[in-house]
Amino acid sequence: MERPVRVGIVGSGNAAVFHYEAYKRVTGIDVKVVGVTSPHQNHRETFAAKRQIQPFPSLQDMLPAVDVIDNCTPGYAHEPVSIAAFEAGKHVIVEKPFTGYYGPEGDDSFHGNRFPKQKMLEEALASARRVIAAALKSNQKLCYAENWVYAPAVQKEAEILSKSKGQILWALGGQSHSGSPSPAYGIWRLSGGGSVVGKSCHPLTAILYLKQVEGVTLHGKAIRPKAVSARTHEITRNPRFMDRGFLRTDYRDIEDYGQIHLVYDDGMVSDVFASEIVMGGVHNWLEIFANNHRSRCNLSPNNSMELYNPKEEQLADVYLVEKIGTKQGWSTPAPDESFLFGYPQEIQDFMEAVVTGREPKSGMLAASDSVGVLYAAYLSAERKGAEVEVPLDPAL
Ligand SMILES: NC(=O)c1ccc[n+]([C@@H]2O[C@H](COP(=O)([O-])OP(=O)(O)OC[C@H]3O[C@@H](n4cnc5c(N)ncnc54)[C@H](O)[C@@H]3O)[C@@H](O)[C@H]2O)c1
């Protein structure tokens, strides 16, 4: 491209902020975030003014001005925004979860935790397939913003795996913390689920990616997920839960604990845990047990820095690490948390994919397979852990 790659961000919340910061760190490619759109005029105008970009009243207004749509909306809007962008011939970056099931449109009485999970799985898959079909038809890039794929520790493991020709026998990982701050999170209609969809998607997709890398290295094609057994619980809504005020507890109809056991088509396995009941900052970790090495990827906490602070107040204005409850005593501040989480590397890869035409490392295969696993996991949890086959998109 002669001119800069022009990006338009949809949504002006938390993810839009860290995506915008990541564009500023892109090297070797001329990229310009030209505008933003989101439903609340005040919010989008404040977001735009702070960054000197253009606020657009709607997606339709922004589309002609951009080459790439960066979809930073909540899960329920991922499908319509992405499809509209592909139909307009734009590349699309879409945040996690790729898509899912959010109940019948406009039905405020919908409770996802009580809704039949077979139907939910079918609907979530249909949604994912519609987006993939639109991407394939448009011939534009679908970039799935799963930042864990780009975390330096996960990329190092990918290098070790491919250069040593290793086989992952068992992968174990998780994401947990004391509760998401987003008001949309907790309401299935908006978030598409709880810990399983919102949190386990991260370690799960990193493992799906590593099994893809392993498969391509050893056999010339990706190893895919095959069958899942899962459990979910609503621990903070259990009448016997004793609330001491340290955890978020106002979830409407989502689980706050989930575990997924996954078998791959090569017979090897992974286990992923996710929850909203863990104090002490975000716990993001992945362990790989391979036939020729073992690794532990610590995204957070990460001990590249250790700090002792004798007095809480003196660090009031200093950011240490995500969702830590206190700054007093010993902690492990993240010197560059975005980098450790893979945010700038993700946007760099997406911009390179757009300019060169190659596939991004986290693309439609990871996006599609993750939806299949996550919603098959809900069906298994409904059946108290019975094994469920993971349906794969025949187009991929
Ligand atoms: N990768 C990560 O680490 C990470 C972290 C946080 C959030 N996320 C993901 O990013 C997405 C957004 O989360 P968030 O925390 O920024 O949420 P948020 O609630 O802070 O912001 C969402 C934004 O989207 C706007 N929006 C809602 N519906 C829209 C629509 N139909 N069209 C256009 N704009 C619309 C909202 O007005 C708001 O500006 C979610 O999918 C979430 O899972 C990912």
The ligand as an ORCA input file, in Angstrom:
! r2SCAN-3c Opt
* xyz 0 1
  N      -7.910     -9.350     24.986
  C      -8.128     -8.829     26.178
  O      -7.293     -8.900     27.057
  C      -9.413     -8.113     26.419
  C      -9.533     -7.273     27.534
  C     -10.739     -6.581     27.694
  C     -11.767     -6.741     26.797
  N     -11.610     -7.582     25.735
  C     -12.700     -7.779     24.763
  O     -12.917     -6.550     24.076
  C     -14.301     -6.390     23.797
  C     -14.770     -5.070     24.393
  O     -14.595     -5.125     25.805
  P     -14.403     -3.792     26.661
  O     -13.870     -4.231     27.986
  O     -13.685     -2.770     25.864
  O     -15.939     -3.365     26.836
  P     -16.487     -1.921     27.164
  O     -17.848     -2.141     27.677
  O     -15.477     -1.166     27.990
  O     -16.532     -1.168     25.720
  C     -17.324     -1.629     24.649
  C     -17.559     -0.488     23.667
  O     -18.320     -0.947     22.561
  C     -19.426     -0.052     22.329
  N     -20.510     -0.777     21.666
  C     -21.420     -1.601     22.229
  N     -22.250     -2.079     21.272
  C     -21.856     -1.543     20.098
  C     -22.311     -1.659     18.773
  N     -23.349     -2.437     18.456
  N     -21.658     -0.961     17.808
  C     -20.622     -0.169     18.114
  N     -20.136     -0.021     19.369
  C     -20.743     -0.711     20.340
  C     -19.754      0.450     23.706
  O     -20.536      1.628     23.654
  C     -18.350      0.682     24.270
  O     -17.821      1.887     23.783
  C     -15.019     -7.606     24.377
  O     -15.213     -8.549     23.366
  C     -14.027     -8.138     25.412
  O     -14.143     -9.519     25.629
  C     -10.445     -8.240     25.528
*
